[in-house]
């Protein structure tokens, strides 16, 4: 007897795929900053669904890397919530989608802008026709920046620029790690210039925002207008210029903007996480960055950290015993944000529980936040767990078992969230307990760049400050590897 073959599954129509994509981006919209959402999801669509692959169409080649790095995991997560059969997101560039509402999604029509209360220090301001800048935080002043050996040159350079914008320190290039005070210095310099020259047009932007302006100008064929607008500014301040890497068109526009402003003796101030020669951008840009003043903002020494704590404690109007401040300064050495975070915990302890912080209570807080769980032999009144050297393979296997993912997947190239998050945990544990360098960790994880590893470790550290569940998970894996004793 011949058995009839089952009917082939129906292929979704274009309308069905379009509606599915609209449902996906409706779920994405509240999770992505509006400016980024409008820029990167405009003129996108779903081109097809094949064997578990959702093929997402992008209108321009420059969208590809951005979506791969920033939105692939979250897009897959939301798509799978709607259709569990989807296994991965595949991107395809289709320039025919640009400004074609019949094929792509009209983001502005689907998601009209709502009037929202803007948060202090986060809103933008229009300075002139078409020129938009982030508002400079008035709390950032050169006078209230704590100066020490690690940042003295950078602070002096900012003072010189503020007194004579466009002078001999042009451009001014500041570099250093996360949370060391670069943003404070950038905005403080802008505030000082405006105090001296109130009518000056001072524009402060992150590199990401500058990139978005370029993208929008390309999409609307308004590049000439963008160029004219930026040529009008008196002071251009760009934060985190290392993110120009792999953005060829943005580098091109920034190069020409830089040249035009420099020739007009307009002040340019730039920050990055490394010196110009180590940036992965065009040589012609790095050579121009290097022609001015370069100053690093390094890790603050003990005396500077203590001075920062004393200043901040005064701001919070709380009196802390000097031994407590000294203990925090001695054992919190990574950056200023971490230093202020521990101090905030001390303030909360005082305000919420009416308990005056002590060395013992601060040490306990630091242990819980995994900031310094193996603090040096300080009379804190509790046992310090013993360290044990484990292999990185043991860490990988512990993380693999805990999150039910394979070691091979963690070491591979997948950016699916179910793989990405355990990978970041493994990087964090390797850095913390085995003191592996970012470069070495990058080599282990399929040759990833050291900045990718550094960002992953920092994300885990930041999340641990506000996620008790993550703290418990990491502690469990540390116990399994023998880094801490079982409770």
N, C-alpha and C positions, 0 to 999 in steps of 0.2 A: 504494500500500500504506500502510495506517495504522500508524504506529509508536506503540506504547503508551508513555505518559508514565512516566518513572521514578517509583518510589514516593516519596512525601514522606518526609523524614527523620523518624524517630521522635522524638516529644517526650519528654524525660526525665520520668519519674514523680517525684512528690514525694519518694519514698523515695530515688531516685537523686540528686536534688538535695540532699537532706539529707545523704546519705553524702558527696557531693562537698564540701559545706561543712565537714563534719567533717574531711575530709582536708586542706582548705585551712588550717583553724585549727590542726590538728596541726602543720603546717609553720610557722605563725606563732608558736605558743606559746613555743618557746625563744628567739625573737627579740624578745619584748616582756616588759618587767618584769611579774612575776606580778600585782601589785596592779592595774596598769593593764589587763592582759589580762583578769582576772576582771571588772573594772568595765565595760569597754567592749565586750567580746564576749559577755557574758551575754545570753541571750534574743535572740540574732541568728539568722538563717537565710538561705537562698537562696530567693527567691520565684519566680525564673524565669530562663531563659536565652533571650534573643531576639536574633537577628541579631548575634551576637558580643558582646552586652551581658550581663554577669552581674548580675542584679538582687538586691542584698543588702538584706534587711529589717532595720530597726532599731526597737527597741521604744519609743523616746522621741524627741521632736524635738531635744532637746539633744545627742543622739548624732550628729546629722547633721554639724555643723560640725567636730566633733572627728575623726570618721572621715575627712572630706574633707581635713583638714589634716595628720593624723598617720598614717593607716593606708591610705589609698586606693592609694598607689603600691606599698607592700609587699604589700598584698593582691592587687593585679593581678599582681605579679611571681610570687607563689606560685601563683595560680590558673592563670596561663599555663604554668607548669611542668607542671601536671597536664592542661591542655587548651589547646593553642596557638591554638585557634580563638577564644578569648576576647580581645576587643580593648579593652574598658574595663569598669570597675566603675560601676554605677549604683545609687545608694542610694534606698530608699523607706521612709518611716516608717510602721509598722503597729503601733499601740498594742495590737492584739490579741495580739501576740507576748509581751507582758509576763507572766512567770510562767505560761507555757503550754507545758509540756514536750512536748505532742503536736505543736506547730508549730515551736518553737524549740529551741535546743541548751542542754542542761543542762551548763554549763561545769564546775561543781564536781564533778559526777559523772564527767565525761570526764577531767578533769585534777585529781585529788585532790591536796591539798597534801602535799609531801614535806618531811621534816625536812632542812634545809640548814644548813650552817655559815654563820653571819652574819659579814659582813666588819666589822672594827673601824671605828667611826665612821659606819656605814651602817645599823645595826639600829635598830628602834623599841623603845620602852619604854612599858609601861602605867603611868600615873601614878596613876590612880584608876579607879573603875568605868567602863569604856568610854572612858576618855580615853587617847589614844595620841599620842606625840610622838616625833620623831626624837631620838636621843641626841645631846646637845651634845658636840662634839669638845673634849676636855680641853686640847688644844694651843692652842685659841683663847682667849687671855686678853687683857684690856685692857693688862696690863703688858708683853706682848711684841709689841704692835702698834706699828709704826714710825710715829711722828707727824711730820707736816710741814705746810707751809702748805696743802696740798691737802685735808687731812683733819682738821686740828686742831679745828675746830668740831664735827665729827661725833664725834670721840673724846671731847671734853669733854662733849658732850651724853650720850653713853653712860655716862660716869663719873657724871654727875649722876643719871641714871635708876637706875643700879645702887645708888647710895647712898640714894635715896628713890623706890622704885617707886610709881607712881600719883600722883606729885607734880605739879609745875607743867609738866614736860616730858612731857605725856601728851595725845595719842599722840606718839611719836617717829617721825619719817618720814625715812629715809635714802635718798638717790637718787644714782645714778652709773652709769657704764658697766660692762661686764663685766670681771671680774678686777681690780677696784680695791680690794677689801677689805671690801665690804659684809657678806658672809657672816661673815667673821672678826669684825667688830664686833657683829653680831647675836648670834652664839653666845657671844662673850666677855662680852657684857652679861648674857646668861642665866646663864653660869657665875658671874659676879660676884654676881648676885642670890642664887643658890643658896648661895654661900659665906657670904653675910651672913644669909640666911633659909633654912636647910636644908630646912624643911618646906614651902616655897612650891611651888605647882604651876605649873611653868614649861613651857609647851607651845611647841615650835618646829616649824613646818610650812612646806612650800612651798605656794604657791597651788594648784598642781596637786593636791597631796595633800588640801588642804581641799576642793577641788572634788570629788574622788573620794569623800570622806566624805559630802558632800551628795548625790551621785548614789546611793550605796548606801542612804542613809536614805530617799530618794524611792522607790527600787525596793522596799524592804521596808516602806514606810509607817511609818517610825520617826523622822519629823522631830522630834516632840516630845522624844524621847529624846536626839537629837543636840543640840537647843537646850539642854536641861538640862545636858548634859555640858559644853558649852563655857561655860556660865554659871558653872561651878565653878572655872575656872582663875584663878590670881592674876596670871600674866603670859602674854600671848599674843603670840608672835613669828611673823610671816608674811613669808616671803621671796618676792620677785618678784611683787608684787601687780599689776603691769601685765597679767598673764595672766588677770585677772578680766574683761578685755574680752570681749564677746559671750557671757558666761555669766550671763544675766539672773537665773536662779533662785539661783545661787551668790552673786551680788551682793546679792540680796534677803536671803539668810540671813546674809551677812557684815555687812550693814547693821544688822540687829537684834542680832546678837552684839556688834558694836562698841558699840552704844548701851547694851546691858545692862552690859557690862564697864566702860564709861566712867562710867556713873552710879554704879557700885559702887566707883569709884576704883581699878580694876584696871589695871595697866600694859599698854599696847598698843604694840608696836614693829613697824614696817613698813618694807620696802625695796622699791624699784622702780628701773627704769632711767631714769626721768625724773621731774620734779617733779609734784605732784598735779594742777596745772591742765592738764598735757599728757596725762594719762591718758585713755584712751578708755573711761571708765566713767561711771556715773551721777553727776550733779552733787551729789546729797546725800551721796555717799561722799567725793568730792574735797573738799567743804566741811568735812567732819569731819576728814579727814586734815590739812587746812590749819589747823585750830584749835590744834594743838599746836606742837611744835618741828620745824622742817624744816632739814635739814643735808645738803649735798652732799658726796660723796666724789669728788673730781676726779682728773685725771691727776697722778701725783706728779712733782714737779720733780726736777732732776738730783741735788740733795743728798739728797733723800728716797730716790730710787732707789739711790744709792750706799750709804746707810745700811742699806737692806733687804738689799743684796747682802753687805755685811760681816756682818750678823747671820746670814744664811742660810749663808754660808761657815763661820762659827763652828759652826753647828748640824751641818754635815756634817763638821766636824773636818778641814777642808782649808785649807791656807794658800795663798792666791793673791796674786800680786804686785798691788800697788795699781794699777798701770797697766792691768792686765787688767780689774779690777773697774771702773775708771773708763771704760774703753773700752765695756764692756757697758752701763754706766749711761748713757753718752752716746748710744749708738746704738739702745738698746731703750727706746722711749718710749711704746708703746701701752698696756700695762697690767702689773700685777704678775705675773700668771701667765706672760706672755711672758718677763718678766725672770727669773723662777725657772726657766723652761724652758731658757733659754740657760745659766744657771748649772749646771743639772743635766747639760747636755751637757759642760760643762767638768769637772764631777766625774767623769762617765763616762770622759772622755778620760784622766784621771789614774788612776782605779781599774782600768780595763780594759787600757789600753795603757802604763801607767806613764810617761806623758808629762806633764810639767808644762805646763798651758795657757799659751799666749802670746797676745799681741795678734793675731799672724798666724793662729794656729790657731783662735781665737775668730771672727775675721773670716771665715775659710773656713766655719766651722760656720754662721754667720749667712747667708752667701750660699747655702749648700746648702738651708737651711730657708726661704729667700726672706724672711727677717726684715728684712734691710737689704742687699740685694745691691749697692747703689750707695753704700756707706758713704763718708763724706766723706774728703777727702784726708788719710788717716792713713798713716804709713809702715808698711804691712802686708807689703810685699814681693811683692805680686802686682798684676797689672793690674786695673783696675776697668773693666768694660764700659761703653760709651757708651750713653746713653739716646737714644731717638728718639721724637718725638711721632707717634703714629698716630691714626687716627680710630676712633671706637667701631664704625663699620660694618666696619672691617678686623678688629677683634677678633671681632665676631659671625661674620664669614665664616670666619675661621680656626678658631673653635670649631665652626662648622657643618661644615666639611670634615673636621675631626679626628674628630668623633663621629658623622658621617653623619646629622645632623638638620637640618631646615630652619631658617633664620633666623626665618621666620614662626612656626613652632611654639615656638621659644625665647621669642619676644616675646609669645606668646599666653597662654592661661589653663590649658593642660594641666598636670596635676601627676603625670603618668606619670613614673616614675623615669628612663626613657630620655631624657626632655626636661628634667626637673627638674635633674638633675646638670649637664649642659652649661650650662643657664641660670645656675646658681650659679657655674660657672667663669667665664662671661662677666662676671657681676657683679663677681667678685673681680678680674679683670684690668682692668676699667674703673675700679674703685676704686683699685687699686694704681698703675697706670701713667698714667691720665689724671686722677687725683685728682678723679673725679666724686663729688659728694655722694650720700648715700644717698637723699635726696629726688629728685634728678635721675635717678638710676638707676631708682627706683621709677616715675617718670613714663614712662621709656622702655619699661619692661616692663609695659605695659598698666595703668599707674596703681596699681601695688602700693604698699602702705604702706612707709615708710622702715625700719620695724623688721623687716619681712620681708627686705628687702635686707641689712640689717645682720646678721641671723641667718645668712643664706646665706653672706656673706663670712666670718663667723667660723667657720662649719662647715668651709669649705674650708681656712682657715688652721690650724684644729686638726687636720684630717685630714692635712694636709701634714707635720705633725711626725712622724707614724708611718707614712706611706705612701710609700715610695720610688718606686713606680710612678707615683703621682699627681704627684710632683715632676718626674719625667721628662716626663710628658705636658704639664704646664704649661710646662716649660722649652721643649719643642718648639714650643708655640704662641707663646711669647714670641719665639723665634727667627724664626718665620714672620712675626710682626708687626714684627720689626726692633727689639724692645726690648733684646735681647742679641745679641752676636755669635755666629756659629756657631763651635763648638769646632774 
